[in-house]
C-alpha cells in the first residue's frame, strides 16, 4: 500500500512554522514520507538556512509533479510574502493573509483528492484578524472551507484521545453549553469520527463538570440534570459510553486503557490533561469534515521565531498521525 500524500502548509511565516516544518522533514521517521509543503519558496529557503538543513528544494505545480526522495523537499510555491518587509516575531496582516492562503490551497488539494491529509503548523489569531481573515483559528477555517457546520476537535497524546464539547468560549459560556442534547449529538459524532480513524470497540467516557461529578447535587446539579440523562439515552441507543466520570481521574483511566476516548466538557479541562502528559507530543485531529487534518497543538512562539531552536516534535507527530489515519479516513 502506498504511503499517503500529506500537504503541509507553512503556518504563519513570522512564527516557528517554517522552521519546524523543515526540521520535521529531516526526522528519520519521515524519511519515506510523501510530503508537499505549501508556501512561499523564499520563506522555505530561509527556514532551511536557519536550521542548517542541507536539502534540495523543488517547486511543483501539483501533487502529480512531486518526486518523493530523501534529501528533497517538494514545495508548491505561493507568492504572498514580500521578503523586504518581512520580520520574524511580528503580528502582521501580510503574514495573516499568507497563512490563510497556504491553508486554503491545502484544503483545495485535499478536496480534489490530490493529497490524502493536511498537517498544519501554527497560525496567529491576531495576524489573521489584522489580515481581514474573519476566523479565530484553523478549526473554523477548515469547517468553513469544507462546508462543515460544527467540526470536532480531538487531541491525542500517546494512546489518550480527548474530544471537546466546547472550545473557544468563556468558562461561563462553556458551563451553559453542557446540555443533554449537545452531549448526545457530540458522542454520536465523536464515535463516528473514531470509526473513520479505525478506532472501534472501546468505551467512551464523558467527563464530569463539577468536582466529583457533583456528588449527586452537592456541588452543582449539571452532572445529574444534563450529563447523566444524556449517558442513559446514548446507552439506550446502543452506544458504549460511561459517565459522568470525575475529571480528576477520567484522563488517567483513559491513559491506562479503561476508556478509548474522553469527551472533555471545556477547553482547559482536556488541554491541561494532554499537555501535562506530554506537551510536545500532543497533537490535534479535526473531525466532522470531509478531509483529514492533523495539527500541532502549540502557538507561533514569536519570541523564538527565526532562531532555529523551536522543537519540531509536535510537527513530526502530526505528520505521523496523518499517515497513520489517512488510509482509514479515505476508505470510508
C-alpha positions as CSV (number, residue, x, y, z in Angstrom):
1,X,0.0,0.0,0.0
2,X,1.4,3.4,-1.0
3,X,2.1,5.9,1.7
4,X,-0.5,8.7,1.8
5,X,0.5,12.2,0.4
6,X,0.4,14.8,3.1
7,X,0.0,18.6,2.4
8,X,1.9,20.7,5.0
9,X,1.1,24.5,4.8
10,X,3.8,26.6,6.5
11,X,1.6,28.3,9.0
12,X,2.3,31.9,9.9
13,X,5.7,32.8,8.2
14,X,6.7,35.1,11.1
15,X,6.4,32.3,13.6
16,X,8.1,29.0,14.1
17,X,6.0,27.2,11.5
18,X,8.5,27.2,8.6
19,X,11.4,26.1,10.7
20,X,9.6,23.2,12.4
21,X,8.4,22.0,9.1
22,X,11.9,21.9,7.7
23,X,13.2,20.3,10.8
24,X,10.4,17.7,10.9
25,X,11.2,16.6,7.3
26,X,14.7,15.8,8.4
27,X,13.5,13.3,11.1
28,X,14.4,9.7,10.2
29,X,10.8,8.5,10.8
30,X,9.7,10.7,7.9
31,X,12.5,9.6,5.6
32,X,10.0,7.9,3.3
33,X,7.1,10.3,3.9
34,X,5.3,11.8,0.9
35,X,5.1,15.5,1.8
36,X,4.2,18.5,-0.2
37,X,4.9,21.8,1.5
38,X,2.6,24.7,0.7
39,X,4.1,28.2,1.0
40,X,6.4,30.9,-0.3
41,X,9.7,29.4,-1.7
42,X,11.8,32.2,-0.2
43,X,10.3,31.5,3.3
44,X,11.2,27.8,2.9
45,X,14.7,28.7,1.8
46,X,15.2,31.0,4.7
47,X,14.0,28.3,7.1
48,X,16.5,25.8,5.6
49,X,19.3,28.3,6.2
50,X,18.2,29.0,9.8
51,X,18.0,25.3,10.6
52,X,21.2,24.3,8.7
53,X,19.2,21.9,6.6
54,X,21.1,20.5,3.7
55,X,18.2,19.6,1.4
56,X,17.2,20.3,-2.2
57,X,14.0,22.3,-2.8
58,X,11.9,21.5,-5.8
59,X,8.9,23.6,-7.0
60,X,5.9,21.5,-8.1
61,X,2.7,22.6,-9.7
62,X,0.6,19.8,-8.2
63,X,0.9,16.5,-6.4
64,X,1.5,14.6,-9.6
65,X,4.7,16.6,-10.2
66,X,6.2,15.6,-6.9
67,X,9.1,13.2,-6.6
68,X,9.5,11.9,-3.1
69,X,13.0,11.0,-2.1
70,X,15.3,11.5,1.0
71,X,17.0,14.9,1.0
72,X,14.4,16.5,-1.2
73,X,11.5,18.9,-0.2
74,X,8.7,19.4,-2.7
75,X,7.2,22.9,-2.4
76,X,4.1,24.1,-4.1
77,X,5.1,27.7,-4.2
78,X,2.9,30.6,-3.4
79,X,3.6,34.3,-3.8
80,X,2.3,36.1,-0.8
81,X,5.3,37.4,1.2
82,X,7.4,40.5,0.4
83,X,10.7,39.4,2.0
84,X,11.9,43.1,2.0
85,X,9.2,43.9,4.6
86,X,9.1,40.6,6.4
87,X,10.0,40.4,10.1
88,X,10.1,37.4,12.4
89,X,8.0,37.6,15.5
90,X,5.7,40.4,14.4
91,X,2.0,40.4,14.1
92,X,1.2,41.4,10.5
93,X,-1.6,41.5,8.0
94,X,0.7,40.2,5.3
95,X,1.6,37.1,7.3
96,X,-2.0,36.5,8.3
97,X,-3.1,36.6,4.7
98,X,-0.2,34.3,3.7
99,X,-1.1,31.7,6.4
100,X,-4.7,31.7,5.2
101,X,-3.7,31.3,1.6
102,X,-1.5,28.3,2.4
103,X,-4.3,26.6,4.3
104,X,-6.9,27.4,1.6
105,X,-4.6,25.8,-1.1
106,X,-4.0,22.7,1.1
107,X,-7.7,22.2,1.6
108,X,-8.4,22.6,-2.1
109,X,-5.8,19.9,-2.8
110,X,-7.4,17.6,-0.2
111,X,-10.9,18.1,-1.5
112,X,-9.7,17.3,-5.0
113,X,-8.1,14.1,-3.6
114,X,-4.7,15.2,-4.8
115,X,-3.4,14.8,-1.2
116,X,-4.7,12.4,1.4
117,X,-4.5,14.6,4.5
118,X,-3.3,18.0,5.8
119,X,-0.9,18.5,8.7
120,X,-0.7,22.1,10.0
121,X,1.8,24.1,11.9
122,X,0.5,27.1,14.0
123,X,-1.1,30.3,12.8
124,X,-1.5,33.5,14.7
125,X,-5.1,34.7,15.5
126,X,-4.1,38.3,15.7
127,X,-2.4,38.3,12.3
128,X,-5.4,36.6,10.8
129,X,-7.6,39.3,12.1
130,X,-5.3,42.0,11.0
131,X,-5.3,40.5,7.5
132,X,-9.1,40.7,7.5
133,X,-9.4,36.9,7.8
134,X,-12.6,36.5,9.8
135,X,-11.8,33.2,11.5
136,X,-10.5,32.7,15.0
137,X,-8.3,29.7,14.1
138,X,-7.6,26.6,12.0
139,X,-10.7,24.6,13.0
140,X,-13.1,27.4,12.0
141,X,-11.2,27.8,8.6
142,X,-11.4,24.1,7.9
143,X,-15.0,24.0,8.8
144,X,-16.0,26.9,6.6
145,X,-13.9,25.9,3.6
146,X,-15.2,22.3,3.7
147,X,-18.8,23.1,4.4
148,X,-18.9,21.6,7.9
149,X,-21.0,23.5,10.4
150,X,-19.5,22.3,13.7
151,X,-16.2,20.5,13.3
152,X,-14.9,18.2,16.1
153,X,-11.6,18.6,17.8
154,X,-9.7,15.6,19.2
155,X,-6.4,15.8,21.0
156,X,-4.2,12.8,21.0
157,X,-1.0,12.1,23.0
158,X,0.2,8.5,23.1
159,X,-3.0,6.5,23.5
160,X,-5.0,9.2,25.2
161,X,-7.7,10.7,22.9
162,X,-9.7,13.7,24.1
163,X,-12.7,15.4,22.5
164,X,-14.0,18.8,23.4
165,X,-17.7,19.6,23.9
166,X,-16.8,23.3,23.9
167,X,-13.7,25.1,22.7
168,X,-13.0,28.9,22.4
169,X,-15.7,30.3,24.7
170,X,-15.6,31.6,28.2
171,X,-15.8,29.2,31.1
172,X,-19.2,30.7,32.0
173,X,-20.5,30.1,28.5
174,X,-19.0,26.6,28.4
175,X,-21.0,25.6,31.5
176,X,-24.2,26.8,29.9
177,X,-23.4,24.7,26.8
178,X,-23.2,21.4,28.8
179,X,-26.7,20.2,27.9
180,X,-28.2,16.8,27.4
181,X,-28.9,17.3,23.7
182,X,-25.5,18.7,23.0
183,X,-23.7,15.8,24.7
184,X,-25.9,13.2,22.8
185,X,-25.0,14.9,19.5
186,X,-21.3,15.1,20.3
187,X,-21.0,11.5,21.4
188,X,-22.7,10.3,18.3
189,X,-20.3,12.3,16.1
190,X,-17.2,11.5,18.1
191,X,-17.9,7.8,17.8
192,X,-18.3,8.2,14.0
193,X,-15.1,10.1,13.8
194,X,-13.2,7.4,15.8
195,X,-14.7,4.8,13.4
196,X,-13.3,6.9,10.5
197,X,-9.9,6.8,12.2
198,X,-10.1,3.0,12.5
199,X,-10.7,3.1,16.3
200,X,-13.6,0.7,17.2
201,X,-14.7,-1.5,20.0
202,X,-13.9,0.7,23.0
203,X,-15.8,2.7,25.6
204,X,-16.0,6.4,25.5
205,X,-16.1,8.3,28.9
206,X,-17.8,11.6,29.4
207,X,-16.0,13.8,32.0
208,X,-17.9,15.3,34.9
209,X,-18.3,19.0,35.1
210,X,-18.3,19.7,38.8
211,X,-15.9,18.3,41.4
212,X,-16.6,14.6,41.9
213,X,-19.3,14.9,39.2
214,X,-21.3,17.0,41.6
215,X,-21.7,14.3,44.4
216,X,-25.4,13.8,43.4
217,X,-26.2,17.5,43.6
218,X,-24.0,18.6,46.5
219,X,-21.6,20.6,44.2
220,X,-23.9,21.7,41.4
221,X,-26.7,19.9,39.6
222,X,-25.5,19.9,36.0
223,X,-24.0,16.4,36.2
224,X,-27.3,14.9,37.3
225,X,-29.6,17.2,35.3
226,X,-27.8,17.1,31.9
227,X,-24.9,14.7,31.7
228,X,-26.3,11.5,33.3
229,X,-29.6,11.6,31.3
230,X,-27.5,12.0,28.2
231,X,-25.5,8.9,29.1
232,X,-28.6,6.9,29.7
233,X,-30.2,8.0,26.4
234,X,-27.0,7.1,24.5
235,X,-26.8,3.7,26.1
236,X,-30.4,3.0,25.1
237,X,-29.3,3.7,21.5
238,X,-26.5,1.1,21.9
239,X,-23.5,3.4,22.4
240,X,-20.8,2.1,24.7
241,X,-20.4,5.2,26.8
242,X,-19.7,5.8,30.5
243,X,-20.1,8.8,32.8
244,X,-20.1,11.3,34.2
245,X,-16.6,10.3,35.4
246,X,-14.8,12.8,37.7
247,X,-12.3,14.9,35.7
248,X,-9.6,14.3,38.3
249,X,-9.5,10.6,37.3
250,X,-11.1,10.1,33.9
251,X,-8.0,11.1,31.9
252,X,-5.7,8.8,33.9
253,X,-8.2,5.9,33.4
254,X,-8.3,6.5,29.6
255,X,-4.5,6.7,29.5
256,X,-4.3,3.3,31.2
257,X,-6.8,1.8,28.7
258,X,-10.0,1.7,30.6
259,X,-11.6,4.0,28.0
260,X,-10.6,4.5,24.4
261,X,-11.5,8.2,24.5
262,X,-12.9,11.0,26.7
263,X,-15.4,13.8,26.0
264,X,-14.0,16.8,27.8
265,X,-16.5,19.5,28.6
266,X,-14.5,22.6,28.2
267,X,-11.2,23.8,26.7
268,X,-8.8,23.7,29.6
269,X,-10.2,20.6,31.2
270,X,-8.8,18.5,28.4
271,X,-5.9,20.7,27.3
272,X,-4.3,20.5,30.8
273,X,-4.6,16.7,30.9
274,X,-3.0,16.2,27.5
275,X,-0.3,18.9,27.7
276,X,0.8,17.8,31.2
277,X,1.2,14.2,30.0
278,X,3.5,15.4,27.1
279,X,3.3,18.9,25.9
280,X,5.4,18.5,22.7
281,X,3.7,15.2,21.6
282,X,0.1,16.4,21.9
283,X,-1.5,16.9,18.5
284,X,-4.9,17.8,17.3
285,X,-7.1,16.0,14.8
286,X,-10.1,17.8,13.3
287,X,-13.2,15.6,12.6
288,X,-16.6,16.2,11.2
289,X,-15.1,17.4,8.0
290,X,-14.7,15.6,4.7
291,X,-10.9,15.6,4.8
292,X,-8.3,14.5,7.4
293,X,-6.5,17.3,9.2
294,X,-3.9,16.9,12.0
295,X,-2.1,19.7,13.7
296,X,0.5,20.7,16.3
297,X,-1.0,21.9,19.5
298,X,1.1,24.9,20.2
299,X,1.3,28.5,19.1
300,X,3.5,30.5,16.8
301,X,6.1,31.2,19.5
302,X,7.0,34.6,18.1
303,X,9.6,35.1,20.9
304,X,11.9,32.4,19.5
305,X,10.9,32.5,15.8
306,X,13.8,32.6,13.4
307,X,16.4,31.3,15.9
308,X,16.3,27.7,14.8
309,X,15.7,26.5,18.3
310,X,12.0,25.6,18.1
311,X,11.1,21.9,18.7
312,X,9.8,20.0,15.8
313,X,8.5,17.1,17.9
314,X,4.8,18.0,17.6
315,X,5.1,18.6,13.9
316,X,6.6,15.2,13.4
317,X,3.8,13.7,15.5
318,X,1.1,15.5,13.5
319,X,2.6,14.1,10.2
320,X,2.9,10.6,11.6
321,X,-0.7,10.6,12.8
322,X,-1.8,11.9,9.4
323,X,0.0,9.0,7.8
324,X,-1.5,6.5,10.3
325,X,-5.1,7.7,10.0
326,X,-5.3,8.6,6.3
327,X,-5.9,5.1,4.9
328,X,-8.8,4.6,7.3
329,X,-10.3,8.0,6.6
330,X,-10.1,7.6,2.9
331,X,-11.7,4.1,3.0
332,X,-15.0,5.4,4.3
